[in-house]
Amino acid sequence: MPDRCTAAGCDNIPVQSADWEKAVTLFTFPSDKVLLQKWVTNITLKRPASELTSRSKLCSKHFDDDSFENKDTYILKQRLNLK
């Protein structure tokens, strides 16, 4: 079973597309506690943040477009990179 997004109401899995806006990249939650807190306060999770594991992921659809460093040079089979 593929990894899925842990945001409430979202079951996105990774999707490759020639168009970066249609691509879906899954990101592991950060280990930095300050950054993690920013992530979990800006989204609603399927379960409590205290239950996040190293396999928990958040998909690229939950980030603003300007969060990605490579959206202007994105090509197929490349993953989106967060700034």
Backbone as numpy.savetxt, mean C-alpha at the origin, in Angstrom:
# Nx Ny Nz CAx CAy CAz Cx Cy Cz
-2.70 -18.45 -1.46 -3.55 -17.27 -1.46 -2.65 -16.03 -1.46
-2.89 -15.10 -2.39 -2.03 -13.92 -2.46 -2.27 -12.96 -1.30
-1.28 -12.14 -1.03 -1.45 -11.10 -0.03 -2.52 -10.14 -0.49
-3.24 -9.58 0.45 -4.29 -8.61 0.16 -4.12 -7.38 1.05
-4.73 -6.31 0.63 -4.71 -5.07 1.40 -5.48 -5.27 2.71
-4.99 -4.69 3.79 -5.65 -4.84 5.10 -6.56 -3.67 5.45
-6.74 -2.73 4.53 -7.66 -1.62 4.79 -9.10 -2.13 4.74
-9.94 -1.59 5.61 -11.34 -2.00 5.64 -11.99 -1.73 4.29
-12.75 -2.70 3.81 -13.46 -2.54 2.56 -12.61 -2.68 1.31
-11.37 -3.09 1.46 -10.46 -3.22 0.32 -9.87 -4.63 0.30
-9.97 -5.29 -0.83 -9.40 -6.63 -0.99 -8.40 -6.66 -2.14
-7.80 -5.50 -2.43 -6.86 -5.43 -3.55 -5.70 -6.39 -3.37
-5.30 -6.97 -4.50 -4.09 -7.79 -4.58 -3.17 -7.08 -5.57
-1.89 -7.47 -5.65 -1.00 -6.81 -6.60 -1.50 -6.94 -8.03
-1.45 -5.84 -8.79 -1.88 -5.82 -10.18 -0.82 -5.08 -10.99
-0.33 -5.71 -12.05 0.60 -5.04 -12.95 -0.19 -4.41 -14.08
0.19 -3.21 -14.45 -0.48 -2.51 -15.53 0.51 -1.55 -16.17
0.35 -1.30 -17.46 1.20 -0.33 -18.15 0.89 1.08 -17.67
-0.26 1.28 -17.07 -0.69 2.58 -16.56 -0.51 2.59 -15.05
0.33 3.46 -14.52 0.61 3.45 -13.08 -0.64 3.67 -12.25
-1.63 4.39 -12.78 -2.85 4.64 -12.00 -3.71 3.38 -11.86
-3.51 2.40 -12.72 -4.25 1.14 -12.63 -3.47 0.06 -11.90
-2.19 0.26 -11.74 -1.35 -0.72 -11.04 -1.67 -0.69 -9.54
-1.50 -1.83 -8.91 -1.67 -1.92 -7.46 -0.41 -2.55 -6.89
0.23 -1.83 -5.98 1.40 -2.33 -5.28 1.04 -2.46 -3.80
1.47 -3.54 -3.17 1.24 -3.71 -1.73 2.50 -3.33 -0.97
2.30 -2.59 0.11 3.41 -2.13 0.94 3.29 -2.73 2.33
4.42 -3.20 2.86 4.48 -3.68 4.23 4.41 -2.48 5.17
3.72 -2.62 6.27 3.64 -1.52 7.22 5.03 -1.21 7.77
5.33 0.08 7.96 6.67 0.46 8.41 6.96 0.02 9.85
8.21 -0.26 10.12 8.61 -0.61 11.49 8.84 0.65 12.33
9.09 1.78 11.67 9.25 3.05 12.38 7.91 3.42 13.01
7.87 3.56 14.33 6.62 3.77 15.05 5.93 5.09 14.70
6.69 6.13 14.41 6.09 7.42 14.04 5.40 7.31 12.68
6.08 6.71 11.71 5.50 6.53 10.39 4.32 5.56 10.43
4.45 4.50 11.21 3.35 3.55 11.36 2.11 4.25 11.91
2.29 5.11 12.88 1.16 5.83 13.47 0.47 6.72 12.43
1.25 7.34 11.54 0.67 8.15 10.46 -0.20 7.28 9.55
0.31 6.11 9.22 -0.44 5.20 8.33 -1.75 4.78 8.98
-1.71 4.32 10.22 -2.92 3.75 10.83 -3.93 4.81 11.25
-3.51 6.05 11.42 -4.48 7.10 11.76 -5.17 7.65 10.52
-4.64 7.37 9.34 -5.22 7.89 8.10 -6.06 6.88 7.34
-6.17 5.67 7.85 -6.99 4.64 7.20 -7.78 3.87 8.25
-8.78 3.16 7.81 -9.51 2.25 8.69 -9.07 0.84 8.33
-8.61 0.11 9.31 -8.13 -1.26 9.10 -9.24 -2.28 9.33
-9.06 -3.47 8.77 -10.02 -4.56 8.97 -10.01 -5.06 10.41
-8.88 -4.93 11.07 -8.74 -5.34 12.47 -7.87 -4.31 13.20
-7.77 -4.37 14.51 -6.98 -3.37 15.24 -5.51 -3.34 14.82
-4.93 -2.15 14.88 -3.52 -1.98 14.52 -2.60 -2.85 15.36
-3.01 -3.15 16.57 -2.20 -4.00 17.45 -2.08 -5.42 16.91
-2.94 -5.80 15.95 -2.90 -7.13 15.37 -2.17 -7.19 14.03
-1.54 -6.09 13.62 -0.76 -6.10 12.37 0.43 -7.04 12.53
0.74 -7.75 11.45 1.88 -8.65 11.47 2.86 -8.24 10.37
3.95 -8.95 10.25 4.93 -8.66 9.20 4.36 -8.96 7.81
3.27 -9.70 7.75 2.61 -10.00 6.47 1.50 -9.02 6.13
1.15 -8.13 7.04 0.09 -7.15 6.79 0.56 -6.15 5.74
-0.33 -5.83 4.80 0.02 -4.95 3.68 -1.04 -3.86 3.51
-0.61 -2.76 2.91 -1.52 -1.68 2.54 -1.27 -1.39 1.07
-2.34 -1.30 0.29 -2.15 -1.13 -1.15 -1.96 0.34 -1.54
-1.43 0.51 -2.73 -1.08 1.84 -3.25 -2.29 2.74 -3.44
-3.49 2.19 -3.46 -4.70 2.99 -3.66 -5.03 3.86 -2.44
-4.36 3.61 -1.32 -4.63 4.37 -0.09 -3.61 5.49 0.15
-2.82 5.80 -0.88 -1.84 6.88 -0.79 -2.17 7.94 -1.82
-1.82 9.19 -1.51 -1.98 10.28 -2.48 -1.02 10.06 -3.64
-1.39 10.56 -4.82 -0.53 10.41 -6.01 0.88 10.94 -5.78
1.02 12.01 -5.01 2.35 12.60 -4.80 3.19 11.82 -3.78
2.67 10.71 -3.29 3.43 9.86 -2.36 4.44 8.98 -3.08
4.34 8.88 -4.41 5.19 7.97 -5.16 6.30 8.71 -5.88
7.51 8.17 -5.77 8.67 8.84 -6.38 8.83 8.50 -7.85
8.20 7.45 -8.34 8.45 7.02 -9.71 7.20 7.00 -10.59
6.15 7.70 -10.21 4.93 7.64 -11.03 5.13 8.25 -12.41
6.03 9.21 -12.55 6.26 9.84 -13.85 7.11 8.99 -14.79
7.84 8.03 -14.23 8.70 7.17 -15.06 8.29 5.71 -14.96
7.10 5.47 -14.44 6.59 4.11 -14.24 6.48 3.34 -15.55
6.93 2.09 -15.54 6.76 1.20 -16.70 6.21 -0.13 -16.20
5.63 -0.90 -17.11 5.06 -2.20 -16.76 6.08 -3.08 -16.05
5.61 -3.84 -15.09 6.42 -4.77 -14.28 7.33 -4.05 -13.30
7.09 -2.80 -13.08 7.84 -2.05 -12.07 6.87 -1.82 -10.92
7.34 -1.81 -9.70 6.45 -1.51 -8.60 6.54 -0.03 -8.28
5.45 0.52 -7.78 5.45 1.91 -7.34 6.30 2.01 -6.08
7.07 3.07 -5.97 7.93 3.29 -4.81 7.43 4.48 -4.03
7.29 4.32 -2.71 6.93 5.44 -1.87 8.11 6.35 -1.66
7.85 7.63 -1.51 8.92 8.59 -1.25 9.47 8.40 0.13
